[in-house]
């Protein structure tokens, strides 16, 4: 460009076009998993297993990243959703692309399932993690019906016919069948953590069983590798991919207009509180909404879950695309 006192500073077009622009050596992709993990697909900003896995797989096919950072802020949820995301991440690693997990406030149970086999795991000292465990939810209403003088009975051709019996309660055979499923999934959870962390199952078992740890304890027992935030994880992913200069790309799903419908469908309300001390108490509406959300997850959610119950509620689930009701939803007409 020219630099004369009587001419403003400028650059000629041909000089600008001919100038060399430093290109990054590669790209570090970031996928965010936030909230309770659920089966199926949903809008951007939710933690639906199929949606997140599809986004990772599509970005992988399109060669959008040379290293991957998985940012997790989730207490877990559906075992199926956790495994679906883990398989998508595993496919990335099979192509020799490094994967680094970055834990935010909470990365427990199913949230840890997703990250267990990452090349390295970053967390903060105050991060809540662990909760390596599995449970099953199967609601029944025999006690409720008994209070109003109703009971259920019938005949069956096999011990599992008519099971699960939500009105009369599950039989001992059904209970044993369900417990066997829980034990099998839990053994699978232990195995993948053992493989990912290079820790014998015999050493891991006393640390599992649903036990929850903060980041400091998790580092001491080998559940995480380093302390650090998202920027540290991005830098480390670049190092593992041997990239000197990186560009960060965010992996997202294709947007839909579901969020727009939720905006128009939302009712306006005032958030002004007359009593300033009321701010110290949990909002009754929020507590009620959380209770309703818990019931909906039980009815419309999976039987088998890897979710940290001590970690508090997950983030609210945003509007999602319609999907077929679960077996329990069909039975109850929901």
C-alpha positions as CSV (number, residue, x, y, z in Angstrom):
1,X,0.0,0.0,0.0
2,X,1.0,3.7,-0.2
3,X,2.1,5.8,2.7
4,X,2.3,9.5,1.8
5,X,1.3,12.5,3.9
6,X,-1.1,13.8,1.2
7,X,-2.8,10.5,0.5
8,X,-5.0,8.4,2.8
9,X,-3.7,5.0,3.6
10,X,-4.9,2.5,1.1
11,X,-4.2,-0.8,-0.6
12,X,-4.5,-1.4,-4.3
13,X,-6.8,-4.2,-5.3
14,X,-4.2,-6.1,-7.2
15,X,-1.9,-6.0,-4.2
16,X,-4.7,-7.3,-1.9
17,X,-5.6,-10.1,-4.2
18,X,-1.9,-11.1,-4.6
19,X,-1.2,-11.1,-0.9
20,X,-0.8,-14.4,0.9
21,X,-3.3,-15.4,3.5
22,X,-2.3,-17.8,6.2
23,X,-4.5,-20.8,6.0
24,X,-5.1,-23.0,9.2
25,X,-3.4,-26.4,9.2
26,X,-6.7,-28.0,10.1
27,X,-10.0,-27.8,11.9
28,X,-11.1,-28.8,15.4
29,X,-14.7,-29.7,15.5
30,X,-16.8,-29.1,18.7
31,X,-20.0,-31.0,19.4
32,X,-22.0,-30.0,22.5
33,X,-24.1,-32.5,24.6
34,X,-26.1,-30.6,27.1
35,X,-29.1,-31.8,29.1
36,X,-30.7,-35.1,29.9
37,X,-30.0,-37.7,27.1
38,X,-33.1,-38.9,25.4
39,X,-33.9,-41.2,22.5
40,X,-34.8,-40.0,19.1
41,X,-34.4,-36.7,17.4
42,X,-35.1,-33.1,18.4
43,X,-34.4,-29.5,17.8
44,X,-31.0,-27.8,18.1
45,X,-30.0,-27.3,21.7
46,X,-31.4,-30.6,23.0
47,X,-29.6,-33.8,23.9
48,X,-31.3,-36.4,21.6
49,X,-29.1,-39.3,20.8
50,X,-30.0,-39.8,17.2
51,X,-29.7,-36.1,16.3
52,X,-26.3,-35.7,17.9
53,X,-25.0,-38.9,16.4
54,X,-26.3,-38.0,13.0
55,X,-24.6,-34.6,13.2
56,X,-21.2,-36.1,14.2
57,X,-21.5,-38.7,11.4
58,X,-22.4,-36.2,8.8
59,X,-19.6,-33.8,9.7
60,X,-17.2,-36.8,9.7
61,X,-18.3,-37.8,6.2
62,X,-17.9,-34.3,5.0
63,X,-14.4,-34.1,6.4
64,X,-15.3,-31.0,8.4
65,X,-12.7,-31.6,11.2
66,X,-9.3,-33.1,11.8
67,X,-9.8,-33.4,15.6
68,X,-13.0,-33.6,17.7
69,X,-13.8,-32.1,21.0
70,X,-16.9,-33.4,22.8
71,X,-18.2,-30.8,25.2
72,X,-20.5,-32.5,27.8
73,X,-22.8,-31.0,30.4
74,X,-25.2,-33.8,31.1
75,X,-26.2,-36.1,34.0
76,X,-26.9,-38.9,31.5
77,X,-30.3,-40.4,30.6
78,X,-31.2,-43.0,28.1
79,X,-28.7,-45.9,27.7
80,X,-29.6,-46.2,24.1
81,X,-28.9,-42.5,23.4
82,X,-25.6,-42.7,25.2
83,X,-24.5,-45.7,23.2
84,X,-25.7,-44.2,19.9
85,X,-23.5,-41.1,20.4
86,X,-20.6,-43.2,21.6
87,X,-20.7,-45.3,18.5
88,X,-20.6,-42.1,16.3
89,X,-17.5,-41.0,18.3
90,X,-15.9,-44.4,18.0
91,X,-16.2,-44.3,14.2
92,X,-14.3,-41.0,14.2
93,X,-11.5,-42.5,16.3
94,X,-11.3,-45.5,13.9
95,X,-10.2,-43.1,11.2
96,X,-7.3,-42.0,13.5
97,X,-8.9,-38.7,14.3
98,X,-8.2,-37.7,17.9
99,X,-11.1,-37.1,20.3
100,X,-10.9,-35.1,23.4
101,X,-13.8,-34.8,26.0
102,X,-14.4,-31.6,27.8
103,X,-16.6,-31.8,30.9
104,X,-18.5,-28.7,32.0
105,X,-20.5,-28.6,35.3
106,X,-21.8,-32.2,35.1
107,X,-20.7,-35.2,33.0
108,X,-22.0,-38.2,34.9
109,X,-23.5,-41.6,34.2
110,X,-24.7,-41.6,30.5
111,X,-22.7,-38.4,30.1
112,X,-19.6,-40.3,31.2
113,X,-20.6,-43.3,29.0
114,X,-20.3,-41.1,26.0
115,X,-16.8,-39.8,26.9
116,X,-15.2,-42.9,28.5
117,X,-13.2,-43.9,25.4
118,X,-12.0,-40.5,24.4
119,X,-8.3,-40.1,23.9
120,X,-8.2,-37.6,26.8
121,X,-10.7,-36.2,29.2
122,X,-10.6,-32.6,30.6
123,X,-12.6,-31.4,33.6
124,X,-12.6,-28.7,36.2
125,X,-12.0,-29.4,39.9
126,X,-15.7,-28.7,40.7
127,X,-17.1,-30.8,37.8
128,X,-19.5,-33.5,39.0
129,X,-18.7,-36.8,37.2
130,X,-18.7,-40.6,37.7
131,X,-22.0,-42.2,38.6
132,X,-21.1,-45.3,36.7
133,X,-24.3,-47.2,37.1
134,X,-27.5,-48.3,35.4
135,X,-31.1,-48.6,36.6
136,X,-34.5,-49.4,35.1
137,X,-37.8,-47.6,35.6
138,X,-41.0,-49.7,35.3
139,X,-44.0,-47.9,36.9
140,X,-46.9,-50.0,38.2
141,X,-50.2,-49.0,39.8
142,X,-51.3,-51.9,41.9
143,X,-51.0,-50.0,45.1
144,X,-53.0,-47.1,43.8
145,X,-55.8,-49.4,42.5
146,X,-55.9,-51.2,45.8
147,X,-56.6,-48.0,47.7
148,X,-59.8,-47.6,45.6
149,X,-60.8,-51.2,45.9
150,X,-59.7,-52.4,42.5
151,X,-57.5,-55.3,41.6
152,X,-56.4,-57.1,38.4
153,X,-56.2,-60.8,37.7
154,X,-56.1,-63.2,34.8
155,X,-54.6,-66.3,33.3
156,X,-51.5,-66.6,31.1
157,X,-49.9,-69.3,28.9
158,X,-46.3,-68.4,29.9
159,X,-44.7,-66.8,32.9
160,X,-44.0,-63.6,30.8
161,X,-47.4,-63.4,29.1
162,X,-49.0,-60.1,29.9
163,X,-45.8,-58.7,31.3
164,X,-45.1,-56.0,32.3
165,X,-48.3,-56.0,34.3
166,X,-48.7,-52.4,35.3
167,X,-52.0,-52.9,37.0
168,X,-51.3,-56.0,39.0
169,X,-47.5,-55.4,39.4
170,X,-44.7,-57.3,37.6
171,X,-44.3,-60.9,38.5
172,X,-41.1,-62.4,40.0
173,X,-40.2,-63.8,36.6
174,X,-40.5,-60.3,35.0
175,X,-38.5,-58.8,37.9
176,X,-35.7,-61.3,37.3
177,X,-35.8,-60.7,33.6
178,X,-35.5,-57.0,34.0
179,X,-32.8,-57.3,36.6
180,X,-30.8,-59.5,34.2
181,X,-31.0,-56.7,31.6
182,X,-29.8,-54.1,34.1
183,X,-26.9,-56.3,35.1
184,X,-25.9,-56.9,31.5
185,X,-25.9,-53.2,30.6
186,X,-24.0,-52.4,33.8
187,X,-21.3,-55.0,32.9
188,X,-21.1,-53.4,29.5
189,X,-20.7,-50.0,31.1
190,X,-17.9,-51.3,33.3
191,X,-16.2,-52.9,30.3
192,X,-16.1,-49.8,28.1
193,X,-14.9,-47.6,31.0
194,X,-12.2,-50.2,31.7
195,X,-11.1,-50.2,28.1
196,X,-11.2,-46.4,27.7
197,X,-9.4,-45.6,30.9
198,X,-6.9,-48.5,30.8
199,X,-8.2,-49.7,34.2
200,X,-8.8,-53.3,35.2
201,X,-12.5,-54.0,35.9
202,X,-11.5,-55.4,39.4
203,X,-10.0,-51.9,40.2
204,X,-12.9,-50.1,38.6
205,X,-15.8,-51.9,40.4
206,X,-15.2,-50.3,43.8
207,X,-15.2,-46.9,42.2
208,X,-18.4,-47.5,40.2
209,X,-21.8,-48.6,41.5
210,X,-23.3,-45.1,40.9
211,X,-20.7,-43.3,43.1
212,X,-20.4,-39.6,42.3
213,X,-17.1,-37.6,42.3
214,X,-15.9,-34.1,41.9
215,X,-13.2,-33.3,39.4
216,X,-10.4,-33.5,42.0
217,X,-11.4,-37.0,43.1
218,X,-12.0,-38.1,39.6
219,X,-8.5,-37.1,38.6
220,X,-6.9,-38.9,41.5
221,X,-8.7,-42.2,40.7
222,X,-8.1,-42.0,36.9
223,X,-11.6,-41.1,35.6
224,X,-10.3,-37.9,34.0
225,X,-6.8,-36.9,32.7
226,X,-6.4,-33.2,33.2
227,X,-7.8,-30.0,34.6
228,X,-8.8,-27.5,32.0
229,X,-11.6,-25.6,30.2
230,X,-12.9,-25.9,26.7
231,X,-10.0,-23.8,25.3
232,X,-7.5,-26.2,26.8
233,X,-9.3,-29.2,25.3
234,X,-9.3,-27.5,21.9
235,X,-5.6,-26.8,22.1
236,X,-4.9,-30.4,23.2
237,X,-7.0,-31.8,20.4
238,X,-4.9,-29.7,17.9
239,X,-1.7,-31.1,19.5
240,X,-2.9,-34.7,19.2
241,X,-3.7,-34.1,15.5
242,X,-0.3,-32.4,15.0
243,X,-1.8,-29.1,13.9
244,X,0.1,-25.9,14.4
245,X,-2.7,-23.5,13.5
246,X,-6.3,-24.6,13.9
247,X,-9.8,-23.3,13.0
248,X,-12.6,-24.1,15.3
249,X,-15.9,-25.4,13.7
250,X,-19.1,-26.1,15.6
251,X,-20.9,-29.2,14.7
252,X,-24.7,-28.6,14.6
253,X,-27.7,-30.3,13.2
254,X,-29.7,-28.8,10.4
255,X,-32.2,-26.3,12.0
256,X,-35.9,-26.6,11.7
257,X,-38.8,-24.2,12.5
258,X,-39.8,-26.0,15.7
259,X,-38.3,-23.2,17.8
260,X,-40.4,-20.6,16.0
261,X,-43.6,-22.5,16.8
262,X,-42.6,-22.7,20.5
263,X,-42.1,-18.9,20.5
264,X,-45.6,-18.3,19.2
265,X,-47.1,-20.9,21.4
266,X,-45.5,-19.6,24.6
267,X,-47.8,-17.6,26.9
268,X,-46.5,-14.3,28.2
269,X,-46.2,-13.8,32.0
270,X,-44.6,-11.3,34.3
271,X,-41.4,-12.2,36.1
272,X,-41.6,-9.3,38.5
273,X,-41.9,-10.4,42.1
274,X,-43.5,-8.2,44.6
275,X,-41.6,-9.8,47.5
276,X,-37.8,-9.5,47.1
277,X,-37.3,-12.4,49.6
278,X,-39.3,-14.6,47.3
279,X,-36.3,-14.8,45.0
280,X,-34.5,-16.8,47.7
281,X,-37.1,-19.7,47.3
282,X,-37.3,-21.9,44.3
283,X,-40.1,-20.7,41.9
284,X,-43.2,-22.9,42.5
285,X,-43.9,-23.0,38.8
286,X,-40.4,-24.2,38.0
287,X,-40.7,-27.0,40.6
288,X,-44.1,-28.1,39.2
289,X,-42.7,-28.0,35.7
290,X,-39.7,-30.1,36.7
291,X,-42.0,-32.6,38.5
292,X,-44.2,-32.9,35.4
293,X,-41.0,-33.3,33.2
294,X,-39.8,-36.2,35.5
295,X,-43.2,-38.0,35.1
296,X,-43.1,-37.5,31.3
297,X,-39.6,-38.9,31.2
298,X,-40.8,-41.9,33.1
299,X,-43.8,-42.5,30.9
300,X,-42.4,-41.5,27.5
301,X,-38.8,-42.4,28.2
302,X,-36.7,-45.5,28.1
303,X,-36.9,-48.3,30.7
304,X,-33.1,-48.7,30.9
305,X,-31.3,-45.5,32.0
306,X,-27.8,-44.4,32.9
307,X,-28.6,-41.2,34.7
308,X,-27.1,-39.5,37.8
309,X,-30.0,-38.9,40.2
310,X,-27.8,-37.0,42.6
311,X,-26.7,-34.5,40.0
312,X,-29.9,-32.5,39.9
313,X,-32.3,-32.2,37.0
314,X,-31.0,-31.9,33.5
315,X,-31.7,-28.9,31.3
316,X,-35.3,-28.5,30.1
317,X,-36.0,-30.5,27.0
318,X,-36.8,-28.1,24.1
319,X,-39.6,-28.7,21.5
320,X,-39.0,-31.8,19.6
321,X,-40.3,-33.4,16.4
322,X,-43.3,-35.8,16.9
323,X,-42.3,-39.4,17.3
324,X,-44.1,-42.6,18.0
325,X,-45.3,-43.1,21.6
326,X,-43.5,-45.7,23.8
327,X,-45.1,-49.0,24.8
328,X,-46.2,-47.3,28.1
329,X,-47.6,-44.3,26.4
330,X,-49.7,-46.5,24.1
331,X,-50.9,-48.5,27.0
332,X,-52.0,-45.5,29.0
333,X,-53.4,-43.7,25.9
334,X,-50.8,-40.9,26.1
